[in-house]
Amino acid sequence: METQLKILNVLKKVKCKKVIFAGNKTPPPLMAFAVHFPRLTIPISGIYHTQLEQNRKIVDLALKPGQAIFIPPNCWDKPEMQYRCQTLHFLFGKRHTGISLVSGGQDVKASKVALPPAMAGPEQRIIDAILELQQLNTQFDAFDHLTKALLNCYENRLKHNNPAALRQSNMLFQEICSYIQENFQGEISRESVARQFDISPNHLSRLFKTNGYMKFCDYVNYVRINRAKFLLRHYDLPLYHIAARCGYNDVVYFCRIFKKITKKTTKQYRSELL
């Protein structure tokens, strides 16, 4: 409840005067974040340094409070968290919405809260409107107003959210899945994920056994290979680049896992796209 109030108090003070969009016309660099659901990042204090794609060029941005980055599905960004700043992050997943208040610097800290999805509510309609307008490749003043309306919706939801009720559901499991989907490109292990959510590795394994359809390590591989399929479809990258962008240091091991999950070699998968 304390974390929820902390995020709510920050959200009440957010001002959004300019929305910048990330793209995916160029391949994501190593350690860039890219997921299949939309995201929103808002600087709260300090300068937020990040890298993203615009007009087929990779650009470095230094964002101040009052600005925001909307990252559509499968688009990427690469934040530099070593700078002292505070940012609010929204992950609009199908099974839950994650809101994180992140403090960057030498010691990165994050406060998180998860909300059930609002697939039929005003939030989803606003997100859909933003994505549809963004396809027109024109900067509209409406983006700022739509983003502010979206933030107002989540401010209202946080006011009436019952964390205790969420804890009784599988919300923690869904939050962990979203974390893996966002951080699969880095070194990720059962122990590191358990630490991130203040639970034991055994508890994490039980969550996947109870709520999921596969083991933790199998889920990580599934997420990584799913991203590899997207990269193979959209970019003409060497296999070792694709493997590295999906969290695999060994391209031979990557190819073995790819074939195990897809029942095809990477060459067969690519040839079917031609």
N, C-alpha and C positions, 0 to 999 in steps of 0.2 A: 504493500500500500504506500510506503514511504517513497519508493521509486516512482510509482505512478503519479503521486502528487508533485514530485520534483519535475518530472517531464511535463506535467500539466501546467505548472507555473511558468516554465520556459516557453511552452507553446503559446500561452496567452500573450506573451510579449513579442512574438515573431512578427516582423514586417517583411512583406515580399513585394519588391518593386520591379524586379527583373528576373525572368526565367530563361535559363540557357538550356539547350537540349544537347545531349550526347548522341553520337551516331555510331554506325558500325560498317561504314564503307571501306575502311582500312582494317586489316587484321589487328586484334588486340595485342598489345605488347605483353611480355612476360609479367606475371603477377597483377594483371589488370582484373578488375571485377566485371563479370558478365553473367547474368542470370536470365531465365526465361520469363520473369515477371517484372513489371515496372518498379522503379525506385525514385525516391526524391531525397535530395540532400540540401540542407539549409545551414549556412554558417550562422552561428549565434554570437560568437565573439572571436577576436583575432582575425587572421588571414588564413583562409583555407586554400591550400595549394593542391591542384589536381591536374591530371592530363586526360584529354578526351579527343574524340574525332569530330571535326566539323568541316563540311564541304570537301571531304576526301583528304583532309590534312590533319595531322596530329598536332594539337595545340596545348600549350601550358597556360593554365589559368590561375589567377590569385583572386579569390572571391572574398568579398566583404559581407558583413551582415546587411540584409536587405536584398541580397541576390540569392538565387536558388538554381540547382541543377536538376532537371528531370531526365531520368535515364530510362528510355523505353525498353520493352523486352528485347533481350539479346543484343543490346547496345552496351558499351563498356566505358568505364572510367578507371583511372589509376591515381588514387589520392596519395599524397605524401604526408604521412602522419607524424613525421618527426618535428613538425612546426607546432608551436603552442597555439591551439585554437580549440573552440568548442563547436560541435556541429550536431544537428538533429537529422537523423536518417529514418526514412520510411521505406519499408519493404512491403509492397502490396501483393502478397502471395494469394494463391487460390484458397488455401486452407486457413490462413491467418494473416493478419497485418502485424508486422513487427515494427516497433518504434524504439530507436536507440538514441541516447544522448551520449556522445563520444567526446572525450577530452584528449586532444593530441599532445605530443611532446615526447620527452624521454620515456615517460611511463604512461602508455595509452590506457585509459580507463573508460568503461562503457556501462551505462545504466539502461536496462532494457525492460520493455513491457510488451506483451502480446495481446492482441484483440482478435475475436472471431471475425471471419470475413464478412463483408456486407455486400454480397453479390447482387442483391436486389435493391440496395439502398442508394441514397443520393451520392455517396462516396464513389461507388463504381460507375455511376452515370457521368460524374465529373471526370474521372480518370479516362473513361472512353472518349469523352468530348475533347480532352487535351490531346489524346493520341490521334484522333481523327483530324483535328486542326493541324497538328504537327506534320502530318503527311503532306500538307499543302506547301511545305517549305517556305512559309511566310511568317514573319514575326508579327503577332497580334497582341494588342493591349489586353485582349481577353485572357491570355495565358496567366497574367499576373492576377486578375480577378478570379479566375477559375482555381488557381492554386490557393489563394486566400480562402475561397469558399471551401475547398477541400480540407484545409487546416482547421477551419471553424467546425466542420463536421467531426473531425477527430478530437478536437477539444471538447465538444459536447459528448462524444462517446466515452472519453476518459473520465468525464465528470460522473457518468452513470455506470461505469464499469465496475464489476465485482470480481477482484482478483482471486478471492477464495473459491468462487464458483468455477473459474477457469482452471485453477490448479487441480480440481477434481477430475477434469477431463483430460484428453490427450494433448492439451495445448503445449505442454513442455516438449513432447515428442515432435510436434509440428514445428516448434521454434528451433529445435536442434536440426531438423531436416533442412529448414531454410538457411540456417547458419552454414551447413555443409554445402548447400547449393551456391552460397555466395563465396565460400572460402576454399573450394575444392582445388584451386590452382596452386595453393601453397602446401607446405608439409602439414598434413593433418593426420591425427592418430586418435585412437580411443581415449588415451590419457589426456591429450591436449583439449579435446572437445569436452570431456568430463570436467576439466578444470574451468573451462569457459563458463559452464553452467553450475558450478559449485556442487557437483554430484560426484559419486565415486564411479570409476570405470565399470564396476560390476553393475551398478544401478543403470548406467547407460546401456549396457548390454541387455538388461532386463526390459528396458523401455522398448528396444527394438524387437525383442522377442514377444512382448505383449501387444504392442501397437503396430508393428511393421510386418512386412511379408518377407523380410530377408535380414541377414546379420548386418551389423554395423559396417564391417569392411566391404561386404557385398554392395551395400547402399552407396558407399563412397565411390566404388568402382563404377556403379551404374550411373551416378551423376557425372563422373568424369568422362565416361564413354559417350554419354548423351551429348555432352559439350563437344567432344571430338567429332561426332557425326555432323554437328552444325558447322564446325570449322572445315571439315572435308567438303561439305556441300557448298560453302560460300567463299572459301579462300584457296588459292593455289599455293599452299605452304608445304615445305618439306615435312616429312613425317616426324623428324626429330623436333621441329618447331611446334607441331601440333601436340606431340607428347608432352613437351615442356610446359605448354600453355594449359595442359589438363592435369598437371601435377605429377607427371611421370618423368623421372630422370633417366630411365632405361627404356629406349625405344623398342627393344626386343620384347621386354616385359609388357610394354604398352600394346604392342601388336598381338601378343598372346591373349591378353585380357580382352582386347577388342573382338578377336575372333570367338572367344569363349562366350561373350555376351550377345554379339550380333549374328553369330554363326557364319560370318563372312570375314575374309581378309580385308585389310584397308584398301588393297588394290581392287578387289572385287566390288567393294562398296563404291569406290570412286568411279569405276568403269560403268556401273549401272546408272550413274547420274548423267553420263554423256548422251 
